[in-house]
Amino acid sequence: MRFLSNRTKDIFSNYLFVLPAVVMFCIFNIYPFYKIFQLSVFEWDGISNRMNFVGLSHFKDIIFNNSVWWSSVWHAAFITILALTVQNALALGLAVACDRDIKGGRIYRVIFYIPPILSGIVVGLIWNWIFEGNFGLLNHWLKAIGLGNATRAWLAEPGTALPCIAIIHMWRGFGWGFIIMLAGLQGIPRELYEAAKVDGATSWQTFWSVTIPLMIPVFILVSILTILGTMQIYAIIVATTGGGPGYHTEVPITRILTNMTGYGRFGYACAMGLVFGALLLIISLTQVRLSRYMKRT
């Protein structure tokens, strides 16, 4: 090392510091991605040494022939749309209420953030008891108020299973959106609200003219996290419906794992994972472009 200049030594030492992180990234990210792409062009059961090369036939079948796969994508999109609207609207409303220093606001912040830190399996089991058809809490309440005709097996009927999954997911997910939006609201200078009040603006006008424009970057962040998180929903479905009844609550993650563990089609499941990853990448890039456009306007 003595024959190296000081600048070269600094560069070399810097690379040595980042080398462990690069090695870890290659082992746990780059190499698995390469193996998934490699397996996606083979027909393999995950056990035997025999692997049949099928080229891009898996991708063609998934994109053009697999209606169950696209139904699972639609189910995830349905839950995502509800999360983007209902869940985030609830999170914003609660964040605005707590931002106004209501009595017990700090307690509410803790309570609202409890659902997101619970395990998805635990949340699913709790709501599975609530929606249970025979002895569920919801049916018990309906009978108590004279609406016994409205009782049903909420998670076992095709017409109600997916909306119930969406309700469970939104209940668990609104808390982290609430925390992020509350942080964004507290970052808005109070002088702007005081100036709007001096100008005679009502609370509603202040909300639309001051709060909403300044919260757009926060809304973009929350929407990106909501879409990416909801499209990958899994634990709640495993703990409640398992993808049933039929395929009515299947989502991409459950479909991929079913093909991998249930049908023994590892190559096909890897192809599904790549198609799903491409969909998420397109969605993410679209959101980034929209966010840049909104910031310019």
C-alpha positions as CSV (number, residue, x, y, z in Angstrom):
1,M,0.0,0.0,0.0
2,R,3.0,2.3,0.4
3,F,3.3,2.9,-3.4
4,L,-0.3,4.1,-3.7
5,S,-1.1,7.8,-3.4
6,N,-3.2,9.1,-0.6
7,R,-6.2,9.6,-2.9
8,T,-6.0,6.1,-4.2
9,K,-5.8,4.8,-0.6
10,D,-8.9,6.7,0.4
11,I,-10.8,5.4,-2.6
12,F,-9.7,1.9,-1.9
13,S,-10.6,2.1,1.8
14,N,-14.0,3.5,0.9
15,Y,-14.7,0.5,-1.4
16,L,-13.6,-1.8,1.4
17,F,-16.2,-0.3,3.7
18,V,-19.1,-0.8,1.3
19,L,-17.9,-4.2,0.1
20,P,-19.7,-6.1,2.8
21,A,-23.0,-4.4,2.0
22,V,-22.5,-5.1,-1.8
23,V,-21.7,-8.7,-1.1
24,M,-24.8,-9.1,1.0
25,F,-26.9,-7.3,-1.6
26,C,-25.6,-9.7,-4.3
27,I,-26.2,-12.8,-2.2
28,F,-29.7,-12.0,-1.0
29,N,-31.0,-9.8,-3.9
30,I,-29.2,-10.2,-7.2
31,Y,-28.6,-14.0,-7.0
32,P,-32.2,-14.9,-5.9
33,F,-33.6,-12.7,-8.7
34,Y,-31.3,-14.5,-11.2
35,K,-32.4,-17.9,-9.9
36,I,-36.1,-16.9,-10.2
37,F,-35.6,-15.8,-13.8
38,Q,-33.7,-19.0,-14.5
39,L,-36.3,-21.3,-13.0
40,S,-39.2,-19.4,-14.7
41,V,-38.1,-20.9,-18.1
42,F,-38.1,-24.4,-16.8
43,E,-40.8,-26.9,-15.7
44,W,-39.6,-28.1,-12.3
45,D,-41.4,-29.7,-9.3
46,G,-39.0,-28.3,-6.8
47,I,-37.7,-31.7,-5.7
48,S,-36.4,-33.8,-8.6
49,N,-33.2,-33.2,-10.5
50,R,-35.1,-33.2,-13.8
51,M,-35.8,-29.8,-15.2
52,N,-37.5,-29.4,-18.6
53,F,-36.8,-26.2,-20.6
54,V,-40.0,-24.5,-21.7
55,G,-38.8,-21.1,-22.7
56,L,-41.3,-18.3,-22.4
57,S,-44.4,-20.6,-22.4
58,H,-45.1,-20.0,-18.7
59,F,-45.2,-16.2,-19.3
60,K,-47.5,-16.7,-22.3
61,D,-49.9,-18.9,-20.4
62,I,-50.0,-16.5,-17.4
63,I,-50.6,-13.4,-19.5
64,F,-53.0,-14.8,-22.1
65,N,-54.6,-18.0,-20.7
66,N,-54.7,-17.9,-16.9
67,S,-58.0,-16.3,-15.9
68,V,-57.6,-17.3,-12.3
69,W,-54.3,-15.3,-12.1
70,W,-55.9,-12.2,-13.5
71,S,-58.9,-12.7,-11.1
72,S,-56.4,-12.7,-8.2
73,V,-54.8,-9.5,-9.6
74,W,-58.3,-7.9,-9.7
75,H,-59.0,-8.9,-6.2
76,A,-55.8,-7.2,-5.0
77,A,-56.7,-4.2,-7.1
78,F,-60.2,-4.1,-5.5
79,I,-58.7,-4.1,-2.0
80,T,-56.2,-1.5,-3.1
81,I,-58.8,0.9,-4.5
82,L,-60.8,0.7,-1.2
83,A,-57.6,1.2,0.8
84,L,-56.6,4.3,-1.3
85,T,-60.0,5.9,-0.8
86,V,-61.8,4.7,2.4
87,Q,-58.7,3.8,4.5
88,N,-56.7,6.9,3.6
89,A,-59.7,9.2,4.0
90,L,-60.3,7.7,7.5
91,A,-56.6,8.2,8.3
92,L,-56.7,11.8,7.1
93,G,-59.8,12.6,9.1
94,L,-58.4,11.1,12.3
95,A,-55.1,12.9,11.7
96,V,-56.8,16.2,11.3
97,A,-58.8,15.7,14.5
98,C,-55.7,14.8,16.5
99,D,-53.7,17.7,15.0
100,R,-56.2,20.1,16.6
101,D,-55.1,19.2,20.1
102,I,-58.3,17.4,21.1
103,K,-58.6,16.1,24.6
104,G,-56.8,12.8,24.9
105,G,-55.1,13.2,21.5
106,R,-52.0,11.4,22.6
107,I,-54.0,8.4,23.8
108,Y,-55.8,8.3,20.5
109,R,-52.4,8.3,18.6
110,V,-51.3,5.2,20.5
111,I,-54.7,3.5,20.0
112,F,-54.8,4.1,16.3
113,Y,-51.3,2.8,15.8
114,I,-52.0,-0.5,17.6
115,P,-53.6,-2.4,14.6
116,P,-50.6,-1.9,12.2
117,I,-48.1,-3.4,14.7
118,L,-50.2,-6.5,15.2
119,S,-49.3,-9.6,13.3
120,G,-51.4,-10.1,10.2
121,I,-52.2,-13.7,11.4
122,V,-53.4,-12.3,14.7
123,V,-55.6,-9.7,13.0
124,G,-57.0,-12.3,10.7
125,L,-57.9,-14.7,13.6
126,I,-59.6,-11.8,15.5
127,W,-61.7,-10.8,12.5
128,N,-62.4,-14.4,11.6
129,W,-64.1,-14.7,15.0
130,I,-66.1,-11.5,14.3
131,F,-67.3,-12.7,10.9
132,E,-67.8,-16.3,11.8
133,G,-71.1,-17.6,10.5
134,N,-72.5,-19.5,13.4
135,F,-71.2,-17.9,16.6
136,G,-69.5,-14.7,15.2
137,L,-69.8,-11.4,17.0
138,L,-71.2,-9.6,14.0
139,N,-74.1,-12.0,13.6
140,H,-74.7,-11.9,17.3
141,W,-75.1,-8.1,17.2
142,L,-77.4,-8.3,14.1
143,K,-79.6,-10.7,16.0
144,A,-79.6,-8.5,19.1
145,I,-81.0,-5.5,17.1
146,G,-83.5,-7.5,15.2
147,L,-81.7,-8.0,11.9
148,G,-81.4,-11.7,12.2
149,N,-82.3,-12.1,8.5
150,A,-79.1,-10.2,7.6
151,T,-76.8,-12.8,9.3
152,R,-74.6,-14.9,7.1
153,A,-71.3,-16.7,6.8
154,W,-69.5,-13.5,5.9
155,L,-66.2,-15.1,5.0
156,A,-67.6,-18.2,3.3
157,E,-70.0,-16.6,0.8
158,P,-68.6,-15.4,-2.6
159,G,-70.5,-12.1,-2.5
160,T,-69.2,-11.0,0.9
161,A,-65.8,-12.7,1.4
162,L,-63.7,-10.2,-0.6
163,P,-65.3,-7.0,0.9
164,C,-64.8,-8.5,4.4
165,I,-61.1,-9.1,3.6
166,A,-60.9,-5.4,2.4
167,I,-62.5,-4.3,5.7
168,I,-60.0,-6.3,7.7
169,H,-57.1,-5.0,5.7
170,M,-58.2,-1.3,6.0
171,W,-58.8,-1.7,9.8
172,R,-55.2,-3.0,10.1
173,G,-53.7,-0.5,7.7
174,F,-55.2,2.9,8.5
175,G,-53.0,3.4,11.5
176,W,-49.7,3.9,9.7
177,G,-51.3,6.2,7.2
178,F,-52.7,8.2,10.2
179,I,-49.2,8.5,11.7
180,I,-47.6,9.7,8.4
181,M,-50.4,12.2,7.7
182,L,-50.3,13.5,11.3
183,A,-46.6,14.1,10.9
184,G,-47.3,16.0,7.7
185,L,-50.0,18.1,9.3
186,Q,-47.7,19.0,12.2
187,G,-45.1,20.2,9.7
188,I,-47.4,22.9,8.3
189,P,-46.5,26.3,9.8
190,R,-49.3,27.5,12.1
191,E,-48.8,31.0,10.8
192,L,-50.5,30.0,7.5
193,Y,-53.7,29.0,9.4
194,E,-53.6,32.2,11.4
195,A,-53.2,34.2,8.2
196,A,-56.2,32.4,6.6
197,K,-58.3,33.1,9.7
198,V,-57.4,36.8,9.6
199,D,-58.5,36.9,5.9
200,G,-61.9,35.5,6.9
201,A,-61.5,32.0,5.6
202,T,-63.7,29.3,7.1
203,S,-62.4,26.1,8.5
204,W,-63.4,24.3,5.3
205,Q,-61.8,26.9,3.1
206,T,-58.6,26.7,5.1
207,F,-58.6,23.0,4.8
208,W,-58.9,23.0,1.0
209,S,-56.7,26.1,0.3
210,V,-53.9,25.5,2.9
211,T,-53.9,22.0,4.2
212,I,-54.6,20.0,1.1
213,P,-52.0,21.7,-1.2
214,L,-49.2,21.4,1.4
215,M,-50.1,17.8,2.1
216,I,-49.8,16.6,-1.5
217,P,-46.3,15.2,-1.1
218,V,-47.5,13.3,2.0
219,F,-50.5,12.0,0.1
220,I,-48.3,10.7,-2.7
221,L,-46.0,8.9,-0.3
222,V,-49.0,7.3,1.5
223,S,-50.6,6.3,-1.8
224,I,-47.4,4.6,-3.0
225,L,-47.0,2.7,0.2
226,T,-50.7,1.8,0.2
227,I,-50.6,0.3,-3.3
228,L,-47.4,-1.6,-2.8
229,G,-48.5,-2.9,0.6
230,T,-52.0,-3.8,-0.3
231,M,-51.1,-5.6,-3.6
232,Q,-48.9,-7.9,-1.5
233,I,-51.6,-8.8,1.1
234,Y,-51.1,-12.4,2.3
235,A,-51.2,-13.1,6.0
236,I,-54.8,-11.9,6.6
237,I,-56.1,-14.0,3.8
238,V,-54.3,-17.1,5.1
239,A,-55.8,-16.6,8.5
240,T,-59.3,-16.0,7.3
241,T,-60.4,-17.6,4.0
242,G,-57.2,-19.2,2.6
243,G,-58.2,-17.8,-0.8
244,G,-61.7,-19.2,-0.8
245,P,-64.5,-19.7,-1.2
246,G,-63.4,-21.1,-4.6
247,Y,-61.0,-18.5,-5.9
248,H,-63.0,-15.5,-4.7
249,T,-60.4,-14.1,-2.3
250,E,-57.2,-15.3,-4.1
251,V,-54.5,-12.6,-4.5
252,P,-51.3,-12.8,-6.5
253,I,-49.2,-13.9,-3.5
254,T,-51.5,-16.8,-2.6
255,R,-51.8,-17.8,-6.2
256,I,-48.0,-17.9,-6.5
257,L,-47.5,-20.0,-3.3
258,T,-50.4,-22.3,-4.3
259,N,-48.6,-23.1,-7.6
260,M,-45.3,-23.6,-5.8
261,T,-46.4,-25.7,-2.8
262,G,-49.8,-27.0,-3.8
263,Y,-49.2,-27.9,-7.4
264,G,-45.4,-28.4,-7.3
265,R,-44.9,-26.0,-10.2
266,F,-41.9,-24.0,-9.1
267,G,-41.0,-22.7,-12.5
268,Y,-44.6,-21.6,-13.2
269,A,-44.7,-19.9,-9.8
270,C,-41.4,-18.1,-10.5
271,A,-42.8,-16.8,-13.8
272,M,-45.9,-15.6,-11.9
273,G,-43.6,-13.7,-9.4
274,L,-41.8,-12.0,-12.3
275,V,-45.1,-11.0,-13.9
276,F,-46.3,-9.6,-10.6
277,G,-43.1,-7.8,-10.0
278,A,-43.3,-6.2,-13.4
279,L,-46.9,-5.0,-12.6
280,L,-45.7,-3.5,-9.3
281,L,-42.8,-1.8,-11.1
282,I,-45.1,-0.3,-13.7
283,I,-47.4,1.0,-11.0
284,S,-44.5,2.5,-9.0
285,L,-43.0,4.2,-12.1
286,T,-46.4,5.6,-13.0
287,Q,-46.9,7.0,-9.5
288,V,-43.4,8.5,-9.5
289,R,-44.2,10.3,-12.8
290,L,-47.6,11.5,-11.5
291,S,-46.0,12.7,-8.3
292,R,-43.4,14.7,-10.3
293,Y,-46.2,16.2,-12.4
294,M,-48.2,17.2,-9.4
295,K,-45.2,18.8,-7.7
296,R,-44.6,20.9,-10.8
297,T,-48.2,22.0,-11.0
